[in-house]
Amino acid sequence: MNLTLEELKEQNAKEDELAAGALKTDTEIEDQDGDDEPVIEPWMQETEEEEEEQTSDDPSQNVPVKKFVSLKKELRGKISEREEEIERLKKENEELKLSAPKKNPALTRPKPENYDSDDEYDLAISQYDEARLQETYNRNRTKEQQTEATRQAQEAIEKAMDIHYERADDMLKTSGIAKEKYIAAAKNAKGVFSDLFGDSGEKVFDNVFSRIGKGSEKLEYFIGVNKPAQEKIKTLLKEDPLGLSLAMWLGKENQRLTNPIKPRTNAPDPAKTVNGEVNTTGALNKYKKKYDAAKSPQAAYDIKKAAKAAKVDTSKW
């Protein structure tokens, strides 16, 4: 329906208060067009020489200064959680030590000369035989429990590693890294543990990486293609054979390497309007398309008014 000039002026006065909020109910502004530079994520960076150990414990040595503040904020929570987990494990370990059954003195078969009567001796022999049976039962039961606990733990590790390599397979499909290159990197990462633990190295590796969770596949690749990271692991395990220092370091590295990176763009800076207010090409294109597609003068007017409220230059429409 076409409106007269007076009717439009009256409607404009009513809609001035609503113009500022016009964008709040609108759809997202289209992304700016521009060619993005390929981004090399941290876990994909290879370092063969040990000129500078980029795997330092200090996150500020691993990332650009401008990213350090936000990364530190994210790491603070993660590190706190890992420290609490380590303290919990320490406490559990101490409790297990305290609750471990104490070894009873070795049973000694009673001798007749130590008893005043045959009845006392027969009773002692009966108690001795019963104690031996109980001891044998307890020993076998403990062994069965240990065997079952070991089986369950190994099953959990194998399941976690299956998931680890499923993520690795998905990662290869999206990253463009050749499968052969990942396999070589994984071999190098496992080799670090084999150098330290011999034939048990691969089991130790699986035990460690099964506990890392999401991102372990990227961490494995990163370690495999970075000599400084490999040397760092060896140093940490030599200094702390229990592996708590290594667990802390791996957790921090995993967080650093999998931290999302915002892609860089070569798109020019947004144009500015005459009054100095920043305007985006996306907003301009969005409202201009709607304006050109308007099916009535009133619809075109409404769109143009909303565009002005969004600081879009409509002087050439």
Short mmCIF file of the C-alpha atoms (twelve columns), coordinates in Angstrom:
data_MODEL
# 
_entry.id   MODEL 
# 
loop_
_atom_site.group_PDB 
_atom_site.id 
_atom_site.type_symbol 
_atom_site.label_atom_id 
_atom_site.label_alt_id 
_atom_site.label_comp_id 
_atom_site.label_asym_id 
_atom_site.label_seq_id 
_atom_site.Cartn_x 
_atom_site.Cartn_y 
_atom_site.Cartn_z 
_atom_site.pdbx_PDB_model_num 
ATOM 1   C CA . MET A 1   0.000  0.000   0.000  1 
ATOM 2   C CA . ASN A 2   1.449  3.402   -1.012 1 
ATOM 3   C CA . LEU A 3   1.546  6.084   1.685  1 
ATOM 4   C CA . THR A 4   1.376  9.849   1.334  1 
ATOM 5   C CA . LEU A 5   4.315  12.035  2.343  1 
ATOM 6   C CA . GLU A 6   2.537  13.138  5.548  1 
ATOM 7   C CA . GLU A 7   1.772  9.546   6.513  1 
ATOM 8   C CA . LEU A 8   5.409  8.575   5.950  1 
ATOM 9   C CA . LYS A 9   6.605  11.469  8.150  1 
ATOM 10  C CA . GLU A 10  4.249  10.386  10.928 1 
ATOM 11  C CA . GLN A 11  5.417  6.784   10.665 1 
ATOM 12  C CA . ASN A 12  9.066  7.898   10.669 1 
ATOM 13  C CA . ALA A 13  8.580  9.704   13.970 1 
ATOM 14  C CA . LYS A 14  7.165  6.562   15.560 1 
ATOM 15  C CA . GLU A 15  9.904  4.305   14.200 1 
ATOM 16  C CA . ASP A 16  12.868 6.493   15.213 1 
ATOM 17  C CA . GLU A 17  12.855 4.875   18.663 1 
ATOM 18  C CA . LEU A 18  12.899 1.401   17.140 1 
ATOM 19  C CA . ALA A 19  15.560 2.026   14.482 1 
ATOM 20  C CA . ALA A 20  18.498 1.522   16.835 1 
ATOM 21  C CA . GLY A 21  17.295 -1.986  17.682 1 
ATOM 22  C CA . ALA A 22  16.575 -3.016  14.124 1 
ATOM 23  C CA . LEU A 23  19.719 -5.069  13.833 1 
ATOM 24  C CA . LYS A 24  19.104 -7.125  16.993 1 
ATOM 25  C CA . THR A 25  16.394 -9.184  15.321 1 
ATOM 26  C CA . ASP A 26  18.139 -9.474  11.990 1 
ATOM 27  C CA . THR A 27  20.258 -12.347 10.713 1 
ATOM 28  C CA . GLU A 28  24.061 -12.414 11.021 1 
ATOM 29  C CA . ILE A 29  26.010 -10.217 8.665  1 
ATOM 30  C CA . GLU A 30  27.609 -12.113 5.838  1 
ATOM 31  C CA . ASP A 31  31.327 -12.786 6.175  1 
ATOM 32  C CA . GLN A 32  33.687 -10.573 4.233  1 
ATOM 33  C CA . ASP A 33  35.029 -11.965 1.005  1 
ATOM 34  C CA . GLY A 34  38.785 -12.402 0.908  1 
ATOM 35  C CA . ASP A 35  41.466 -14.974 0.316  1 
ATOM 36  C CA . ASP A 36  42.614 -16.550 3.599  1 
ATOM 37  C CA . GLU A 37  46.224 -17.469 4.057  1 
ATOM 38  C CA . PRO A 38  46.803 -21.134 4.883  1 
ATOM 39  C CA . VAL A 39  47.267 -21.504 8.637  1 
ATOM 40  C CA . ILE A 40  49.824 -23.884 10.093 1 
ATOM 41  C CA . GLU A 41  48.555 -24.947 13.493 1 
ATOM 42  C CA . PRO A 42  51.119 -25.384 16.303 1 
ATOM 43  C CA . TRP A 43  50.944 -29.177 16.340 1 
ATOM 44  C CA . MET A 44  51.844 -29.268 12.632 1 
ATOM 45  C CA . GLN A 45  55.060 -27.279 13.042 1 
ATOM 46  C CA . GLU A 46  58.170 -29.372 12.563 1 
ATOM 47  C CA . THR A 47  61.498 -28.735 14.266 1 
ATOM 48  C CA . GLU A 48  64.387 -31.098 13.709 1 
ATOM 49  C CA . GLU A 49  67.181 -28.999 15.202 1 
ATOM 50  C CA . GLU A 50  67.463 -28.036 18.850 1 
ATOM 51  C CA . GLU A 51  68.415 -24.404 18.351 1 
ATOM 52  C CA . GLU A 52  65.640 -23.228 20.656 1 
ATOM 53  C CA . GLU A 53  63.405 -25.479 22.694 1 
ATOM 54  C CA . GLN A 54  59.944 -24.346 21.716 1 
ATOM 55  C CA . THR A 55  58.403 -26.815 24.129 1 
ATOM 56  C CA . SER A 56  59.360 -24.784 27.190 1 
ATOM 57  C CA . ASP A 57  57.231 -25.050 30.305 1 
ATOM 58  C CA . ASP A 58  56.566 -21.333 30.016 1 
ATOM 59  C CA . PRO A 59  53.606 -20.833 27.603 1 
ATOM 60  C CA . SER A 60  54.879 -17.328 26.818 1 
ATOM 61  C CA . GLN A 61  57.874 -18.922 25.076 1 
ATOM 62  C CA . ASN A 62  55.625 -21.054 22.873 1 
ATOM 63  C CA . VAL A 63  53.120 -18.546 21.526 1 
ATOM 64  C CA . PRO A 64  53.147 -14.967 20.227 1 
ATOM 65  C CA . VAL A 65  52.911 -12.311 22.943 1 
ATOM 66  C CA . LYS A 66  49.558 -11.078 21.682 1 
ATOM 67  C CA . LYS A 67  48.076 -14.544 22.197 1 
ATOM 68  C CA . PHE A 68  49.685 -15.161 25.587 1 
ATOM 69  C CA . VAL A 69  47.142 -13.361 27.759 1 
ATOM 70  C CA . SER A 70  44.112 -15.261 26.432 1 
ATOM 71  C CA . LEU A 71  46.001 -18.559 26.361 1 
ATOM 72  C CA . LYS A 72  47.209 -18.086 29.932 1 
ATOM 73  C CA . LYS A 73  43.631 -17.521 31.056 1 
ATOM 74  C CA . GLU A 74  42.541 -20.767 29.432 1 
ATOM 75  C CA . LEU A 75  45.550 -22.670 30.733 1 
ATOM 76  C CA . ARG A 76  45.010 -21.524 34.312 1 
ATOM 77  C CA . GLY A 77  41.842 -23.564 34.641 1 
ATOM 78  C CA . LYS A 78  43.269 -26.585 32.851 1 
ATOM 79  C CA . ILE A 79  46.472 -26.585 34.884 1 
ATOM 80  C CA . SER A 80  44.501 -26.264 38.110 1 
ATOM 81  C CA . GLU A 81  42.404 -29.269 37.153 1 
ATOM 82  C CA . ARG A 82  45.502 -31.345 36.378 1 
ATOM 83  C CA . GLU A 83  47.166 -30.355 39.642 1 
ATOM 84  C CA . GLU A 84  44.060 -31.381 41.554 1 
ATOM 85  C CA . GLU A 85  44.034 -34.707 39.698 1 
ATOM 86  C CA . ILE A 86  47.692 -35.330 40.528 1 
ATOM 87  C CA . GLU A 87  47.108 -34.502 44.187 1 
ATOM 88  C CA . ARG A 88  44.145 -36.865 44.217 1 
ATOM 89  C CA . LEU A 89  46.271 -39.656 42.742 1 
ATOM 90  C CA . LYS A 90  48.999 -39.022 45.312 1 
ATOM 91  C CA . LYS A 91  46.458 -39.230 48.119 1 
ATOM 92  C CA . GLU A 92  45.000 -42.447 46.740 1 
ATOM 93  C CA . ASN A 93  48.484 -43.922 46.450 1 
ATOM 94  C CA . GLU A 94  49.228 -43.133 50.097 1 
ATOM 95  C CA . GLU A 95  45.892 -44.582 51.184 1 
ATOM 96  C CA . LEU A 96  46.614 -47.771 49.257 1 
ATOM 97  C CA . LYS A 97  49.968 -48.071 50.976 1 
ATOM 98  C CA . LEU A 98  48.356 -47.676 54.401 1 
ATOM 99  C CA . SER A 99  45.545 -50.089 53.603 1 
ATOM 100 C CA . ALA A 100 47.822 -52.733 52.104 1 
ATOM 101 C CA . PRO A 101 47.539 -55.921 54.148 1 
ATOM 102 C CA . LYS A 102 50.504 -56.492 56.412 1 
ATOM 103 C CA . LYS A 103 52.333 -59.736 55.980 1 
ATOM 104 C CA . ASN A 104 51.614 -62.148 58.785 1 
ATOM 105 C CA . PRO A 105 54.526 -63.971 60.388 1 
ATOM 106 C CA . ALA A 106 55.382 -67.210 58.636 1 
ATOM 107 C CA . LEU A 107 53.364 -70.095 60.010 1 
ATOM 108 C CA . THR A 108 55.360 -72.599 62.022 1 
ATOM 109 C CA . ARG A 109 54.137 -76.133 62.569 1 
ATOM 110 C CA . PRO A 110 53.583 -76.836 66.275 1 
ATOM 111 C CA . LYS A 111 55.953 -79.227 68.049 1 
ATOM 112 C CA . PRO A 112 54.665 -81.800 70.598 1 
ATOM 113 C CA . GLU A 113 57.265 -80.846 73.183 1 
ATOM 114 C CA . ASN A 114 55.837 -77.340 73.391 1 
ATOM 115 C CA . TYR A 115 52.499 -78.569 74.757 1 
ATOM 116 C CA . ASP A 116 51.557 -80.063 78.089 1 
ATOM 117 C CA . SER A 117 49.067 -82.570 76.663 1 
ATOM 118 C CA . ASP A 118 48.117 -84.380 73.501 1 
ATOM 119 C CA . ASP A 119 44.784 -82.543 73.408 1 
ATOM 120 C CA . GLU A 120 46.537 -79.152 73.401 1 
ATOM 121 C CA . TYR A 121 48.883 -80.341 70.681 1 
ATOM 122 C CA . ASP A 122 46.030 -81.693 68.545 1 
ATOM 123 C CA . LEU A 123 44.184 -78.364 68.879 1 
ATOM 124 C CA . ALA A 124 47.316 -76.433 67.859 1 
ATOM 125 C CA . ILE A 125 47.767 -78.688 64.809 1 
ATOM 126 C CA . SER A 126 44.132 -78.170 63.861 1 
ATOM 127 C CA . GLN A 127 44.496 -74.382 64.116 1 
ATOM 128 C CA . TYR A 128 47.744 -74.508 62.155 1 
ATOM 129 C CA . ASP A 129 46.144 -76.465 59.288 1 
ATOM 130 C CA . GLU A 130 43.186 -74.064 59.232 1 
ATOM 131 C CA . ALA A 131 45.508 -71.052 59.152 1 
ATOM 132 C CA . ARG A 132 47.461 -72.568 56.254 1 
ATOM 133 C CA . LEU A 133 44.266 -73.124 54.277 1 
ATOM 134 C CA . GLN A 134 43.144 -69.542 54.921 1 
ATOM 135 C CA . GLU A 135 46.543 -68.208 53.924 1 
ATOM 136 C CA . THR A 136 46.488 -70.170 50.676 1 
ATOM 137 C CA . TYR A 137 42.972 -68.948 49.921 1 
ATOM 138 C CA . ASN A 138 43.884 -65.302 50.615 1 
ATOM 139 C CA . ARG A 139 46.989 -65.551 48.457 1 
ATOM 140 C CA . ASN A 140 45.080 -67.025 45.527 1 
ATOM 141 C CA . ARG A 141 42.246 -64.531 45.939 1 
ATOM 142 C CA . THR A 142 44.650 -61.584 45.948 1 
ATOM 143 C CA . LYS A 143 46.350 -62.927 42.843 1 
ATOM 144 C CA . GLU A 144 43.001 -63.284 41.064 1 
ATOM 145 C CA . GLN A 145 42.015 -59.736 42.008 1 
ATOM 146 C CA . GLN A 146 45.323 -58.360 40.776 1 
ATOM 147 C CA . THR A 147 44.990 -60.293 37.526 1 
ATOM 148 C CA . GLU A 148 41.442 -58.991 36.980 1 
ATOM 149 C CA . ALA A 149 42.471 -55.412 37.808 1 
ATOM 150 C CA . THR A 150 45.350 -55.687 35.345 1 
ATOM 151 C CA . ARG A 151 43.039 -57.083 32.666 1 
ATOM 152 C CA . GLN A 152 40.511 -54.281 33.141 1 
ATOM 153 C CA . ALA A 153 43.225 -51.624 33.102 1 
ATOM 154 C CA . GLN A 154 44.713 -53.039 29.897 1 
ATOM 155 C CA . GLU A 155 41.278 -53.219 28.311 1 
ATOM 156 C CA . ALA A 156 40.656 -49.552 29.166 1 
ATOM 157 C CA . ILE A 157 44.023 -48.556 27.675 1 
ATOM 158 C CA . GLU A 158 43.350 -50.468 24.465 1 
ATOM 159 C CA . LYS A 159 39.918 -48.874 24.123 1 
ATOM 160 C CA . ALA A 160 41.334 -45.394 24.692 1 
ATOM 161 C CA . MET A 161 44.084 -45.982 22.116 1 
ATOM 162 C CA . ASP A 162 41.532 -47.229 19.579 1 
ATOM 163 C CA . ILE A 163 39.714 -43.917 19.997 1 
ATOM 164 C CA . HIS A 164 43.082 -42.114 19.800 1 
ATOM 165 C CA . TYR A 165 43.801 -43.580 16.367 1 
ATOM 166 C CA . GLU A 166 40.243 -43.015 15.176 1 
ATOM 167 C CA . ARG A 167 40.795 -39.321 15.896 1 
ATOM 168 C CA . ALA A 168 44.148 -39.548 14.129 1 
ATOM 169 C CA . ASP A 169 42.443 -40.952 11.031 1 
ATOM 170 C CA . ASP A 170 39.910 -38.102 11.044 1 
ATOM 171 C CA . MET A 171 42.746 -35.624 11.541 1 
ATOM 172 C CA . LEU A 172 44.594 -36.902 8.482  1 
ATOM 173 C CA . LYS A 173 41.507 -36.434 6.339  1 
ATOM 174 C CA . THR A 174 41.162 -32.774 7.320  1 
ATOM 175 C CA . SER A 175 44.811 -31.726 7.702  1 
ATOM 176 C CA . GLY A 176 46.193 -33.051 4.428  1 
ATOM 177 C CA . ILE A 177 49.098 -34.788 6.183  1 
ATOM 178 C CA . ALA A 178 50.103 -38.007 4.438  1 
ATOM 179 C CA . LYS A 179 49.347 -41.203 6.328  1 
ATOM 180 C CA . GLU A 180 52.945 -42.382 5.880  1 
ATOM 181 C CA . LYS A 181 54.229 -39.193 7.471  1 
ATOM 182 C CA . TYR A 182 51.971 -39.600 10.496 1 
ATOM 183 C CA . ILE A 183 53.038 -43.219 10.930 1 
ATOM 184 C CA . ALA A 184 56.698 -42.147 10.833 1 
ATOM 185 C CA . ALA A 185 55.999 -39.421 13.424 1 
ATOM 186 C CA . ALA A 186 54.153 -41.896 15.668 1 
ATOM 187 C CA . LYS A 187 57.106 -44.271 15.428 1 
ATOM 188 C CA . ASN A 188 59.462 -41.484 16.509 1 
ATOM 189 C CA . ALA A 189 57.219 -40.579 19.460 1 
ATOM 190 C CA . LYS A 190 57.065 -44.190 20.631 1 
ATOM 191 C CA . GLY A 191 60.807 -44.453 20.080 1 
ATOM 192 C CA . VAL A 192 61.403 -41.903 22.834 1 
ATOM 193 C CA . PHE A 193 59.785 -44.252 25.351 1 
ATOM 194 C CA . SER A 194 61.528 -47.290 23.890 1 
ATOM 195 C CA . ASP A 195 64.877 -45.555 24.390 1 
ATOM 196 C CA . LEU A 196 64.009 -45.138 28.070 1 
ATOM 197 C CA . PHE A 197 62.112 -48.348 28.845 1 
ATOM 198 C CA . GLY A 198 63.357 -50.832 26.272 1 
ATOM 199 C CA . ASP A 199 60.836 -53.455 25.150 1 
ATOM 200 C CA . SER A 200 58.227 -52.015 27.532 1 
ATOM 201 C CA . GLY A 201 58.444 -48.589 25.877 1 
ATOM 202 C CA . GLU A 202 55.385 -48.981 23.653 1 
ATOM 203 C CA . LYS A 203 53.250 -50.159 26.597 1 
ATOM 204 C CA . VAL A 204 54.394 -47.146 28.611 1 
ATOM 205 C CA . PHE A 205 53.564 -44.888 25.657 1 
ATOM 206 C CA . ASP A 206 50.038 -46.352 25.372 1 
ATOM 207 C CA . ASN A 207 49.534 -46.026 29.123 1 
ATOM 208 C CA . VAL A 208 50.532 -42.345 29.029 1 
ATOM 209 C CA . PHE A 209 48.666 -41.301 25.873 1 
ATOM 210 C CA . SER A 210 45.505 -43.234 26.744 1 
ATOM 211 C CA . ARG A 211 45.025 -40.774 29.617 1 
ATOM 212 C CA . ILE A 212 45.412 -37.566 27.585 1 
ATOM 213 C CA . GLY A 213 42.097 -37.709 25.763 1 
ATOM 214 C CA . LYS A 214 41.093 -35.314 22.994 1 
ATOM 215 C CA . GLY A 215 44.081 -33.886 21.153 1 
ATOM 216 C CA . SER A 216 46.400 -36.815 21.911 1 
ATOM 217 C CA . GLU A 217 46.689 -37.563 18.190 1 
ATOM 218 C CA . LYS A 218 48.024 -34.056 17.496 1 
ATOM 219 C CA . LEU A 219 50.368 -34.237 20.466 1 
ATOM 220 C CA . GLU A 220 51.745 -37.561 19.223 1 
ATOM 221 C CA . TYR A 221 52.448 -36.092 15.778 1 
ATOM 222 C CA . PHE A 222 54.018 -32.952 17.242 1 
ATOM 223 C CA . ILE A 223 56.394 -34.950 19.434 1 
ATOM 224 C CA . GLY A 224 57.275 -37.213 16.520 1 
ATOM 225 C CA . VAL A 225 58.424 -34.350 14.291 1 
ATOM 226 C CA . ASN A 226 60.089 -32.194 16.945 1 
ATOM 227 C CA . LYS A 227 63.474 -33.133 18.418 1 
ATOM 228 C CA . PRO A 228 63.249 -30.607 21.299 1 
ATOM 229 C CA . ALA A 229 59.973 -32.176 22.434 1 
ATOM 230 C CA . GLN A 230 61.526 -35.640 22.348 1 
ATOM 231 C CA . GLU A 231 64.482 -34.496 24.435 1 
ATOM 232 C CA . LYS A 232 62.131 -32.751 26.868 1 
ATOM 233 C CA . ILE A 233 60.328 -36.019 27.577 1 
ATOM 234 C CA . LYS A 234 63.604 -37.828 28.237 1 
ATOM 235 C CA . THR A 235 64.769 -35.094 30.592 1 
ATOM 236 C CA . LEU A 236 61.502 -35.038 32.552 1 
ATOM 237 C CA . LEU A 237 61.458 -38.794 33.039 1 
ATOM 238 C CA . LYS A 238 65.079 -38.882 34.129 1 
ATOM 239 C CA . GLU A 239 64.450 -36.118 36.663 1 
ATOM 240 C CA . ASP A 240 61.112 -37.544 37.832 1 
ATOM 241 C CA . PRO A 241 60.813 -41.309 37.144 1 
ATOM 242 C CA . LEU A 242 57.293 -41.364 38.633 1 
ATOM 243 C CA . GLY A 243 56.141 -39.374 35.594 1 
ATOM 244 C CA . LEU A 244 54.175 -36.645 37.387 1 
ATOM 245 C CA . SER A 245 56.272 -33.881 35.801 1 
ATOM 246 C CA . LEU A 246 55.805 -35.474 32.388 1 
ATOM 247 C CA . ALA A 247 52.037 -35.686 32.896 1 
ATOM 248 C CA . MET A 248 51.932 -31.963 33.745 1 
ATOM 249 C CA . TRP A 249 54.012 -31.018 30.721 1 
ATOM 250 C CA . LEU A 250 52.033 -33.191 28.301 1 
ATOM 251 C CA . GLY A 251 48.792 -31.685 29.576 1 
ATOM 252 C CA . LYS A 252 50.037 -28.134 29.027 1 
ATOM 253 C CA . GLU A 253 51.438 -28.969 25.584 1 
ATOM 254 C CA . ASN A 254 48.194 -30.624 24.556 1 
ATOM 255 C CA . GLN A 255 46.260 -27.513 25.549 1 
ATOM 256 C CA . ARG A 256 48.688 -25.230 23.715 1 
ATOM 257 C CA . LEU A 257 48.771 -27.279 20.536 1 
ATOM 258 C CA . THR A 258 45.022 -27.775 20.223 1 
ATOM 259 C CA . ASN A 259 44.071 -24.198 21.144 1 
ATOM 260 C CA . PRO A 260 41.954 -22.893 18.214 1 
ATOM 261 C CA . ILE A 261 43.652 -20.341 15.962 1 
ATOM 262 C CA . LYS A 262 41.671 -17.598 14.278 1 
ATOM 263 C CA . PRO A 263 42.452 -17.580 10.541 1 
ATOM 264 C CA . ARG A 264 44.269 -14.575 9.118  1 
ATOM 265 C CA . THR A 265 42.809 -12.778 6.125  1 
ATOM 266 C CA . ASN A 266 44.133 -10.551 3.343  1 
ATOM 267 C CA . ALA A 267 40.826 -8.730  3.024  1 
ATOM 268 C CA . PRO A 268 41.200 -4.920  3.121  1 
ATOM 269 C CA . ASP A 269 40.154 -2.999  6.191  1 
ATOM 270 C CA . PRO A 270 36.466 -1.987  6.220  1 
ATOM 271 C CA . ALA A 271 35.619 1.322   4.607  1 
ATOM 272 C CA . LYS A 272 34.642 4.271   6.771  1 
ATOM 273 C CA . THR A 273 31.647 6.529   6.347  1 
ATOM 274 C CA . VAL A 274 31.884 10.300  6.034  1 
ATOM 275 C CA . ASN A 275 31.255 10.830  9.745  1 
ATOM 276 C CA . GLY A 276 34.052 8.456   10.687 1 
ATOM 277 C CA . GLU A 277 31.905 5.548   11.815 1 
ATOM 278 C CA . VAL A 278 33.306 2.172   10.760 1 
ATOM 279 C CA . ASN A 279 31.241 0.373   8.177  1 
ATOM 280 C CA . THR A 280 31.637 -3.224  6.968  1 
ATOM 281 C CA . THR A 281 31.349 -4.375  3.379  1 
ATOM 282 C CA . GLY A 282 29.211 -7.269  4.563  1 
ATOM 283 C CA . ALA A 283 26.618 -4.996  6.121  1 
ATOM 284 C CA . LEU A 284 26.552 -2.768  3.046  1 
ATOM 285 C CA . ASN A 285 26.042 -5.715  0.704  1 
ATOM 286 C CA . LYS A 286 23.437 -7.262  2.952  1 
ATOM 287 C CA . TYR A 287 21.195 -4.219  3.172  1 
ATOM 288 C CA . LYS A 288 21.734 -3.210  -0.481 1 
ATOM 289 C CA . LYS A 289 20.596 -6.656  -1.641 1 
ATOM 290 C CA . LYS A 290 17.487 -6.420  0.510  1 
ATOM 291 C CA . TYR A 291 16.856 -2.858  -0.699 1 
ATOM 292 C CA . ASP A 292 17.144 -3.860  -4.390 1 
ATOM 293 C CA . ALA A 293 14.828 -6.832  -3.823 1 
ATOM 294 C CA . ALA A 294 12.170 -4.802  -2.003 1 
ATOM 295 C CA . LYS A 295 8.690  -5.357  -3.472 1 
ATOM 296 C CA . SER A 296 7.218  -2.024  -2.420 1 
ATOM 297 C CA . PRO A 297 8.370  1.550   -1.711 1 
ATOM 298 C CA . GLN A 298 7.466  1.052   1.954  1 
ATOM 299 C CA . ALA A 299 9.626  -2.079  2.221  1 
ATOM 300 C CA . ALA A 300 12.520 -0.289  0.511  1 
ATOM 301 C CA . TYR A 301 12.147 2.633   2.885  1 
ATOM 302 C CA . ASP A 302 12.161 0.364   5.953  1 
ATOM 303 C CA . ILE A 303 15.314 -1.420  4.794  1 
ATOM 304 C CA . LYS A 304 17.108 1.836   4.040  1 
ATOM 305 C CA . LYS A 305 16.184 3.197   7.470  1 
ATOM 306 C CA . ALA A 306 17.537 0.074   9.191  1 
ATOM 307 C CA . ALA A 307 20.738 0.368   7.152  1 
ATOM 308 C CA . LYS A 308 21.239 3.956   8.292  1 
ATOM 309 C CA . ALA A 309 20.782 2.863   11.895 1 
ATOM 310 C CA . ALA A 310 23.560 0.332   11.278 1 
ATOM 311 C CA . LYS A 311 25.875 3.174   10.087 1 
ATOM 312 C CA . VAL A 312 25.711 2.060   6.436  1 
ATOM 313 C CA . ASP A 313 26.206 4.799   3.846  1 
ATOM 314 C CA . THR A 314 23.015 4.821   1.759  1 
ATOM 315 C CA . SER A 315 23.665 8.120   -0.008 1 
ATOM 316 C CA . LYS A 316 24.181 6.405   -3.388 1 
ATOM 317 C CA . TRP A 317 21.097 4.139   -3.218 1 
# 
